[in-house]
Amino acid sequence: MKRKRCAQVPVPDTRRLRNRIRISNGYVADLNGRHQLSWVNPGVGDPSTKQPHRAALILARGGSKGIPLKNIKVLAGVPLIGWVVRAALDSDVIDSVWVSTDHDEIEQVARTCGAKVHRRTPEVSKDSSSSLETIKEFIQHRPEVDIVCHIQATSPCLHPFHITGALQKITEQGYDCVFSVVRRHNFRWTEVKKEGERTKPLNIKPGYRPRRQDWPGELYENGSFYFYTKEAVEKGLPEELKWGYYEMLPEYSVDIDVDIDWPVAEQRILRFGYFGEKKKTDIRLFLCSVSGCLTNGQIHVSVSGEQFVGINSRDLAGIRILQREDIEVILISNVNETVSKDLLETISKQTGCHVMEKKDLECLMKVKNMQKDEVAFMGAECEDVEIMTQVGLNAVPPDAPVSRLIAANFTCQRPAGHGAVFEFAQYILQMKKKTQVADEHEDINNIHAAFTPTAFQVSKSRQPRLVCRLNGLKVRQRQNPLLVGGASANAVVCLQDE
């Protein structure tokens, strides 16, 4: 006898799922209205398979005319070049990551981010030097490289799965060159250069402007990357080679050469940027060094010999915001703390935060039953490196000594004692919100994946019903969101045992 039961099962809204990327068990699903599905070989990049050497190459010349030293300018708390270096390092298909530069400061930042550095010669460091000339020079100095993955430093929304998918076209499909593109729905017209000329349409009929859903649009280079075989570079990239493209979604197609408005680009990256492989965990505790972070390290002495330090009101506001979000804030005194104990007690009362020494951190973690990846830490001194490498989030003020030793998750733009703590507090809350949104999308994707369509049925009322299988049960969905546009967040379905 069949047992029937009714349940409220959340049905994914296809409008929210559209243009989403989901990676699971080696599959890359691009739900961009076309429901493309491709499989990525997880063995690519494994040295044991004797695959060709694949090198990521980021060109970062020091003579940027638009924005001076743009390649290392801090964007959303990370040097611009750091975003693509991180994506390349976390990609399983890249054997080495290089930054080609002629500038000492860019070299230092690149090495801190984990990349190797190729010092380019003056001959290919001119304003007139092309990327191809620079790539040829790199190959001449690195004969072991078989495939060059030229990644643009100005594309900070690049993810490892983009690199994997594009490189697969060379290693498994036999392409010589692969570049990134984005789909645009723009109507183009000719430019009027002389008086009396008329503009003419290039890709539309003026009397018929198709709707977006009726027109696939056109592909444009988005400048994120260009992958070449060594032979293609040595031949000068002729047109008769086998060229291919890798389509990226618009939300990942950020080009800083175009998005000159830096704050707007930062908000885009906070939504779609790649923040590394670390497990997403809500921050429960914020540790902040007093000297060099909360204060600027200066101690003022009055005529009477009384000591005092300055604390920015914005930093106090940042601490209050975290406390309202149930994130505990503890101030940390350094080993050689210059601030007296009496002054530390005054700071504790003013901020409402407990002050403790670094040596007591291990005991604190055990007492609070807390994992280190649930901790955010803001430090400035070289002695802070060990803690910063263990916690879930870390930050440094600009020009902090420790920033030369480790690539921090977030680099503040405001100096210590002048709003740096407030900046990092905002970043912590943004990451917390990002984690919550990502968890919601993951839940929706899991539900979407659980519904495996098996057949369509039409009831007597001629209302289409989608028959699926969910956890071994047959599911008849009375209102199919794929047919009616997913207007409802929930649908009543009838679950029936097989």
Secondary structure in CASP SS format (residue, H / E / C, confidence):
PFRMAT SS
TARGET T0000
AUTHOR 0000-0000-0000
METHOD secondary structure of the structure
MODEL  1
M C 1.00
K C 1.00
R C 1.00
K E 1.00
R E 1.00
C E 1.00
A E 1.00
Q E 1.00
V E 1.00
P E 1.00
V C 1.00
P C 1.00
D C 1.00
T H 1.00
R H 1.00
R H 1.00
L H 1.00
R C 1.00
N C 1.00
R E 1.00
I E 1.00
R E 1.00
I E 1.00
S E 1.00
N C 1.00
G C 1.00
Y E 1.00
V E 1.00
A E 1.00
D E 1.00
L E 1.00
N C 1.00
G C 1.00
R C 1.00
H C 1.00
Q E 1.00
L E 1.00
S E 1.00
W E 1.00
V C 1.00
N C 1.00
P C 1.00
G C 1.00
V C 1.00
G C 1.00
D C 1.00
P H 1.00
S H 1.00
T H 1.00
K C 1.00
Q C 1.00
P C 1.00
H C 1.00
R E 1.00
A E 1.00
A E 1.00
L E 1.00
I E 1.00
L E 1.00
A C 1.00
R C 1.00
G C 1.00
G C 1.00
S C 1.00
K C 1.00
G C 1.00
I C 1.00
P C 1.00
L C 1.00
K H 1.00
N H 1.00
I H 1.00
K C 1.00
V E 1.00
L E 1.00
A C 1.00
G C 1.00
V E 1.00
P E 1.00
L H 1.00
I H 1.00
G H 1.00
W H 1.00
V H 1.00
V H 1.00
R H 1.00
A H 1.00
A H 1.00
L H 1.00
D C 1.00
S C 1.00
D C 1.00
V C 1.00
I C 1.00
D C 1.00
S E 1.00
V E 1.00
W E 1.00
V E 1.00
S E 1.00
T E 1.00
D C 1.00
H C 1.00
D H 1.00
E H 1.00
I H 1.00
E H 1.00
Q H 1.00
V H 1.00
A H 1.00
R H 1.00
T H 1.00
C H 1.00
G C 1.00
A C 1.00
K E 1.00
V E 1.00
H E 1.00
R E 1.00
R C 1.00
T C 1.00
P H 1.00
E H 1.00
V H 1.00
S C 1.00
K C 1.00
D C 1.00
S C 1.00
S C 1.00
S C 1.00
S H 1.00
L H 1.00
E H 1.00
T H 1.00
I H 1.00
K H 1.00
E H 1.00
F H 1.00
I H 1.00
Q H 1.00
H H 1.00
R C 1.00
P C 1.00
E C 1.00
V C 1.00
D C 1.00
I E 1.00
V E 1.00
C E 1.00
H E 1.00
I E 1.00
Q C 1.00
A C 1.00
T C 1.00
S C 1.00
P C 1.00
C C 1.00
L C 1.00
H C 1.00
P H 1.00
F H 1.00
H H 1.00
I H 1.00
T H 1.00
G H 1.00
A H 1.00
L H 1.00
Q H 1.00
K H 1.00
I H 1.00
T H 1.00
E C 1.00
Q C 1.00
G C 1.00
Y C 1.00
D C 1.00
C E 1.00
V E 1.00
F E 1.00
S E 1.00
V E 1.00
V E 1.00
R E 1.00
R E 1.00
H C 1.00
N C 1.00
F C 1.00
R C 1.00
W E 1.00
T C 1.00
E C 1.00
V C 1.00
K C 1.00
K C 1.00
E C 1.00
G C 1.00
E C 1.00
R C 1.00
T C 1.00
K C 1.00
P E 1.00
L C 1.00
N C 1.00
I C 1.00
K E 1.00
P C 1.00
G C 1.00
Y E 1.00
R C 1.00
P C 1.00
R C 1.00
R H 1.00
Q H 1.00
D H 1.00
W C 1.00
P C 1.00
G C 1.00
E E 1.00
L E 1.00
Y E 1.00
E E 1.00
N E 1.00
G E 1.00
S E 1.00
F E 1.00
Y E 1.00
F E 1.00
Y E 1.00
T E 1.00
K H 1.00
E H 1.00
A H 1.00
V H 1.00
E H 1.00
K C 1.00
G C 1.00
L C 1.00
P C 1.00
E C 1.00
E C 1.00
L C 1.00
K C 1.00
W E 1.00
G E 1.00
Y E 1.00
Y E 1.00
E E 1.00
M E 1.00
L C 1.00
P H 1.00
E H 1.00
Y H 1.00
S C 1.00
V C 1.00
D C 1.00
I C 1.00
D C 1.00
V C 1.00
D C 1.00
I C 1.00
D C 1.00
W H 1.00
P H 1.00
V H 1.00
A H 1.00
E H 1.00
Q H 1.00
R H 1.00
I H 1.00
L H 1.00
R H 1.00
F H 1.00
G C 1.00
Y C 1.00
F C 1.00
G C 1.00
E C 1.00
K C 1.00
K C 1.00
K C 1.00
T C 1.00
D C 1.00
I C 1.00
R C 1.00
L E 1.00
F E 1.00
L E 1.00
C E 1.00
S E 1.00
V C 1.00
S E 1.00
G C 1.00
C C 1.00
L C 1.00
T E 1.00
N C 1.00
G C 1.00
Q C 1.00
I C 1.00
H E 1.00
V E 1.00
S C 1.00
V C 1.00
S C 1.00
G C 1.00
E C 1.00
Q E 1.00
F E 1.00
V C 1.00
G C 1.00
I C 1.00
N C 1.00
S H 1.00
R H 1.00
D H 1.00
L H 1.00
A H 1.00
G H 1.00
I H 1.00
R H 1.00
I H 1.00
L H 1.00
Q H 1.00
R H 1.00
E C 1.00
D C 1.00
I C 1.00
E E 1.00
V E 1.00
I E 1.00
L E 1.00
I E 1.00
S E 1.00
N C 1.00
V C 1.00
N C 1.00
E C 1.00
T C 1.00
V C 1.00
S C 1.00
K H 1.00
D H 1.00
L H 1.00
L H 1.00
E H 1.00
T H 1.00
I H 1.00
S H 1.00
K H 1.00
Q H 1.00
T H 1.00
G C 1.00
C C 1.00
H E 1.00
V E 1.00
M E 1.00
E E 1.00
K H 1.00
K H 1.00
D H 1.00
L H 1.00
E H 1.00
C H 1.00
L H 1.00
M H 1.00
K H 1.00
V H 1.00
K H 1.00
N C 1.00
M C 1.00
Q C 1.00
K H 1.00
D H 1.00
E H 1.00
V E 1.00
A E 1.00
F E 1.00
M E 1.00
G C 1.00
A C 1.00
E C 1.00
C H 1.00
E H 1.00
D H 1.00
V H 1.00
E H 1.00
I H 1.00
M H 1.00
T C 1.00
Q C 1.00
V C 1.00
G C 1.00
L E 1.00
N E 1.00
A E 1.00
V E 1.00
P C 1.00
P C 1.00
D C 1.00
A C 1.00
P H 1.00
V H 1.00
S H 1.00
R H 1.00
L C 1.00
I C 1.00
A C 1.00
A C 1.00
N C 1.00
F E 1.00
T E 1.00
C C 1.00
Q C 1.00
R C 1.00
P C 1.00
A C 1.00
G C 1.00
H C 1.00
G C 1.00
A H 1.00
V H 1.00
F H 1.00
E H 1.00
F H 1.00
A H 1.00
Q H 1.00
Y H 1.00
I H 1.00
L H 1.00
Q H 1.00
M H 1.00
K H 1.00
K H 1.00
K H 1.00
T H 1.00
Q H 1.00
V H 1.00
A H 1.00
D H 1.00
E H 1.00
H H 1.00
E H 1.00
D H 1.00
I H 1.00
N H 1.00
N H 1.00
I H 1.00
H H 1.00
A H 1.00
A H 1.00
F C 1.00
T E 1.00
P E 1.00
T E 1.00
A E 1.00
F E 1.00
Q E 1.00
V E 1.00
S C 1.00
K C 1.00
S C 1.00
R C 1.00
Q C 1.00
P E 1.00
R E 1.00
L E 1.00
V E 1.00
C E 1.00
R E 1.00
L E 1.00
N C 1.00
G C 1.00
L E 1.00
K E 1.00
V E 1.00
R E 1.00
Q E 1.00
R C 1.00
Q C 1.00
N C 1.00
P H 1.00
L H 1.00
L H 1.00
V H 1.00
G C 1.00
G C 1.00
A C 1.00
S C 1.00
A C 1.00
N E 1.00
A E 1.00
V E 1.00
V E 1.00
C E 1.00
L E 1.00
Q E 1.00
D E 1.00
E C 1.00
END
